[in-house]
Amino acid sequence: MAVAALQPKDDPFYSYTGPRALESIAPGTVLKTRSFPYHIFGLPTLLETTQLLHSQPPGLTVGSADGDAVFDGVDGTSDRRRHA
């Protein structure tokens, strides 16, 4: 049974709760990570994906965080996808 993914606004992963103000953290700094099995059309694959939450440059969106997903293949290759 497939479970619907949370929207970013409803997913606590996208909420930064660290002790430092985001404005004081260098852009691109990884704030959180999480890994999970990768599925295609609901079918499991041999891939695992690691999602990164990182700080944004202040001029872009001050006080926000964004996420990337890194798809690591069994052959050692990686593919980074931007969360929009």
Secondary structure, 3 states (H helix, E strand, C coil): CCCCCCCHHHCHHHCCCCCCCHHHCCCCCEEEEEEEEEEECCEEEEEEEEEEEEECCCCCCCCCEEEEEEEECCCCCEEEEECC
